[in-house]
Amino acid sequence: MGCLRGRLRYVEGFDVYDPVRADEIYLVPDIVVPKKFKVPEFVKYTGLECLNKHLRSYCDKMTEVIRDEKFLIHFFQDSLIGSAFSWYMTLDNIRIKKWSDLADAFLKQYKLNIDIASNRTSLMVMEKGNKETVRKYTYRLKTKQCMYNHLCWRKRW
């Protein structure tokens, strides 16, 4: 009967919450958060905003513990939502040892957002040159617009 219960617990997944295996499921398993530490209110990153601004905003909010890499890594999840949060949950503690590892992984994952934002901005500020014909300006505008649309399409798929 005990063997059957053990198998049932394994099938149902209760062993995932075993404190002995906590080191395997937590990104920062040995963090100790003081009772007096108040987690800041973060602007949530969904995966669509400017990631550089998000990282800067996050670090600005974490100034109290900016030298503690474990805190930076652990509480970064609180600044994410939606697919960005799901991405964070797929990270493993073998690859993420330092804050720079997490920041690099974040930048690599959402790098395309930088490309899209810069192209959108360049489209908005684009002007016709003094000696440029309307035809050439239109062609240049359409070319940039196609590149921007291609980047947006790639991001969706």
N, C-alpha and C positions, 0 to 999 in steps of 0.2 A: 504494500500500500504506500509506503514512504517513497519508493522508487517511482511509482505512478504520479504522486504529487510533485516530485522533483521534475519529472518530464513535463508535466502540465505547466508548472511555473516557467520552465525553459521555453515552451511553445508560446505561452502567453506573453513572454518578454519581461517577466518580473526581475530576471537576473540583471537587466540593464541598470537597475537602480541600486544594485549591490554597492555598498560603500567601498568595497575593495576595488571595484572596477571604475570608480569615479575618476581616477587618473586618466583613464582612456577616453572618457566622454567630455570632459571639461577642457576648454582651451587653456585655461590657467587654473590647474587643479589645486595648487597650494596657496591660494590667495587668502589673506585674512583681512577682512574689512572691519575697521574699527566701528564701534556702535555710534560714535559721534559723527562719522563721515556722512555728509548729506550729498546724495547723488544729484548733480546739476540737472536742470531741465534742458534737454538737447533739442536742436532743430533736427527733425528726422530726415534721413536721406533715403529716397526710394529707388535710386538707381538712375534717375533722370536729371538731377540737378548738377551743378558744377562741383566736381569732387574736390578740387583744390580749396574752394570756399568752405566746403564741408569739413575737410581736415583742419583747416585753420580755425573754424568756429569751434570744432570739437576740442582742439588743443587750448583755445582761449578759455573754454569752460572748465577745463581740467587743470588750470594753473596751480591749484592747491597741491596737486599730486603729480605734476608734470615730470618729475624725476623718477617716479615709480612706474617702470614699464609694465609691471603686472596689472596695475590699476588701469593704465591706458588701454591695454589689450582687453581686459575683462569688461570694462564699461563701454567699449566701443559699440558693442551690440545694442546698447540702449539708445544709440544715436541712429539706428537703422530701422527700416520698416519695409514690409513687402518682400520683393525679390532680393533686395540688398541684405535684409535680415536672413533670408534663406541661404544666401551665399555665405554669410558669416558662419552659419551653423554647419556648413560643409567643411570648414577648415579643420585641420587636425593639429594637435599640439606637438607633432614631430617637426613640422615645417615652420611653425610660428613660435619662435623662441624669444624674439625681441619686438619692441614696438616698430622698429624699422622694417621687420619682416612683414608685419601686418599692413603697414602703410604701403609698402611696395606691392603686396598682393592686391590691395584695394585699388591702387593706381593702375595696375595691370588689368584688373577685371573691368574697370570702368573707363579706361583710356579713351575709348571711342567717344565718350561724352565731351571730352576736350576738343576733339576734331569737329564734332557737330556744332558746338557752341561757337568756335572760332569761325567756322564757315557761315553760320547764321549772321554773326556780327559783320563779317566782311560783305555779305549780301546787303545788309541794311545800310552800310555807309558808302556803298559803291556809287560813284558819280561818273557822269560823262565827261571825258577829257575835252579840253579846249579845241584841239584839232581833230578830235575823233568824230567820225560820222555817226549818225543815229544808227545806221545799219551795223557798224562795228561794235558800238556800245551795246546794242540789243544782243548781238551774237555773244559778246563777252559775258553779259548778264545771264543769258540762257545757259551758257556753258557752266558758269559757277553754280547756277541754280540746279542744274542736272547733277553736278558733283555733290551738292548738299543733299539733294533728294536721294541719291544713291547711298550716302552715309546713313541717312535716316532709315532707309529701307533695310540696310544691312543690320542696323541695331535692332530692328523689330524681329528679325529672323535669326 
